[in-house]
Amino acid sequence: MNHILSDFLSDTCNSLENLRRNNVYKEFYYHIKCENLEDFLSKDITQSVQYQNLLQDLMQIKGPVLYWYEITSSHSNNDIIKTLKEYKQKKQRATPVIYKNYDRRTKILYVGKCKENFWGRVIQHLGYYKTPTTQGLQLFHWAKELRLEVRLNALEFASDMKDIMPVIELFFAKQLHPLVGRHT
C-alpha cells in the first residue's frame, strides 16, 4: 500500500510543480446581470443568441476548472441571503447550503470546481438545467427579481490537476468566504 501512496504523492507533487512553473492554463471571466436572464427551461440555451458567445468560450474550456461567482452589484449580503432563503423554501430546485454565520463583508457568492464540461455546470448555476434536483445557484429563479449582478471568474488547469481540484477548491473557499456552498 505504501507504494500506491508514494506514487500518488509523487504524481501530485509533479502536477503542483508544473502549475507553479507554468501557472494556470487559462483565466476566464464573464459579467452576468441576472435581471437580463431569460427563461430557457423550455428552450435549448445552446441555440440562444444571448448566450452564443459565452457558450462558445465556455465550450473551449476542456480542463478542470476552479470558479467563483463574485457579487458586483451593491446588494447587501443580508438581502441576497434573504432572497435565496425565500426561494429555497419553495423547494423547486436544489440550491447550495447557506451558512448561518456567513461573512457579511464577503463579495463572493459561491466557490466551486468542475473536473470537465464546465459549460454545463454554468448552465446549472444559471438555473437552466432540466433536472431540478441537480444542485446549483439557480440564478434565473431567484436573482433575476433581485437584479443581482455577478461576475463569473474561472481558472482552467492542466488535465493532470483533475484529482487535486477538491483541495484547491477548499483552499479558495477558506480564503474567499463564500456566502453559500458546502466546503469542509
N, C-alpha and C positions, 0 to 999 in steps of 0.2 A: 504493500500500500504506500510505503514511503516514496517509491519511485513515481507513482502516479501524482502524488502531491508535489514532488520535486519537478516533474515535467510541467505541471500546471503553473507553478511559481516561475519557472524559467520562461515559459511562453508569455505569461503575464508581464514579467519584467521586461522582456524584449518588446512587447507591444507598447508598454508605457514609455520605454526609452525612445522608441520610434516616434511616439507622439510628442515627447519633449523636444526632440530634434527637429521634427517637421511641422509641428503644430497641428491643428485640426485640418481636415481635408477642405472644408468649405464652411463659410458663415452665411447665414440667411436671415432676413427679417422681412416682416410684412405688417403693415398697419391695417387694423380692422375697425371700422366704425359699425358697431353692432346694429345701430338704427337702420343701416342700409342692407342688412341681411334679408334675403328673400326666402320664400318658402320653397325648399327643394325636396320636401318629403315625398311628393308625388311626381317629381320630375328628376331627370338624371343630371346631377350637378356637373358631370364631366362634359355636358353639352352646353353649359352656361357661358354666355358671352361675358357676364360679370366676372366670373372666376377663371376664364380661359388662361390668362397669363399666369395667375397664381398656380393653377393646377399643372401647367406645363413646367413651371420652375420646380414645383414640388416633386413631380414625377422624375425629374433628373437626379434627385437625391436617392442614392442607392444604398449607402452605408448606414450603420447605426447612427442615431441622432439623439442628442440631448436638446430639449427645448423648454422654453418657459414663456408664459403669457404675462406681459408687463402692462399694468394699468397706466394708460396715458391720459385719460380724462380726469377731471377734477372731482370725481365722486369720492366720498369718504368710504373707507373700508366698512364702516358700520352699515352704510346704505347698501353696499354691494352684498354683504353677508345677509342682511335682512331680506333683500330681494331674492337671493338664491335660496334661503330657507323657506320662503313662501312658495317658491317653485317646487322645492323638494317635497313639501307636504302634499302636493298633488299626486306624487308617486307615478308620474307619467313616464319618466326616463331616469336612468341611473346617472347620478352625479357624484362628484368626489366628496370625500369626508370634509366637513367643516370643523376646523379647530375651535374648541371652546375658548382657549386663551391665545387667540391669534395676535400677531404683532400688528398693532394699529398703525404703525408707521411704514410698513412694507408697501411697496408698489408692485409686488409680484403676486399675481393671482394663482398661478399653478406652475409646477415644475414636473416635467415628465421625460421619459425616454422611450425610444422605439428602436427595435432591432432591424426592422425593414418596413417597407411600404409606408413611409412617413406621411405621404399624401392622404392615405386612408385614415390615419389617426387624426389628421387635421379635420377631415370631414366629420369624424365622430365628435370632435370638440366643437365644431360649428353647430352641431345638432342635427345633421342631415343623414346620419346612418339609419338604415331601415329598421334595425333591431333596437328597440328602446331599452333593452336590458344591458346593452354594451355601455359601460361607464365612460363618460366624457363630460366636458364642461357644459355642453348643450347650449351654447351661447344664443342661438336663434330663439330658444324657448323662454329665456328669462332676461337676457342682457339687452335685447333689442328694445324692449319697452323702457328700460333704464337709460338707454342711449349711451351705454358704456363704450369706451374706446380702449382697445388693447393693441399691443404690438407683439406679434409672434416672433420670437427670437429662436434660432436653431443653429446648432453646431453639428456638422456631419463629420463622423470619424471614419478612419480606415476600418475595413471589414473585420480585421483581427481584434478589434476592440469590442465586438458584439457581446461577449460574455462578461465584460467588465462594466458594462453600462449601468447596472444597478448600483454599483459602488459610486460611480461618478454622479449619478442622479441623487443619491443620498447626500453626498458631499455638497452638491449645489443647493439642495433643498435646505440643508443646515445653514448655509451661508446666506441664502436669499429669503428665507422665512415666508414661503407662500401662504396665502390665506386658506387655500383648500388643497386636498390631496393627502394621501397617507404616505409617510416616509419614516419608516422605523428601522 
